[in-house]
Amino acid sequence: MPSAQKHAGALPKYIQLSELIIREIDAGRLLDGERLPPEREMARAYGTSVGTLRKALADLEEKGLLRRVQGSGNYIQKSQETSGVYAMFRLELLEGGGLPTAEILSVEVLEKPDTLPAFGLSGFATRIRRRRWLNDVAIAVEEIWLDASVGTLSQNVLSDSLYQTYFKRLHFWVTRAEDRVSIGTFPEWTPTSFAPSGGDCGYIERFSWADAREAVEFSRTWFDPKRAVYVQRLK
């Protein structure tokens, strides 16, 4: 089992662990009906306390992804629907899974440049630049533009899950997204410790919608195909 992510985000530790296990299920590394190891063994494998693990298992049980059998143990119960807060995060490690976390590089409210495609209702947007991690592996950089018609954000209110931030701070939930995957080159602002700017990479453009007809968010993700892969599962 993978170790706990050292790049801790704003989500509680038990939710981070629950999300990691959900992604292990989605990646097929934990199978429907599989019996999990004893709790103390699992806690050591994930580098956490037994108390935190038990709270994570309780969260999985509440989401219908875990079945507890008295005197026998805990069993994976795969759902037909993904229950994680990272359900729309499609990048995984090459071997599958991995807990997504993010490092904020910059947050600014700007006038939309002409290079952006048309989206939203405002001429302004919050631009968020981040480096993305899966477990201890840096796998991508991304740039998110949130239309100012739904509100603006500052760095001190952001969590690893932007969609949860949108819900808690701006009171809307992203309900659908459209991804366009191709080949690109890392942008000039890419941290040199991650990858050289201008190098070839995987490239994702995403439009996201809430309840309105117009998309509320446009994002661009540049990922290293030697470290991560884009995954879309049909259920």
Helices and strands as residue ranges (DSSP letters): H 13-26, H 39-46, H 50-62, E 66-69, E 73-76, E 91-93, E 100-111, E 124-134, E 137-147, G 148-150, G 155-157, H 162-165, I 166-170, E 176-185, E 200-209, E 217-223, E 228-230
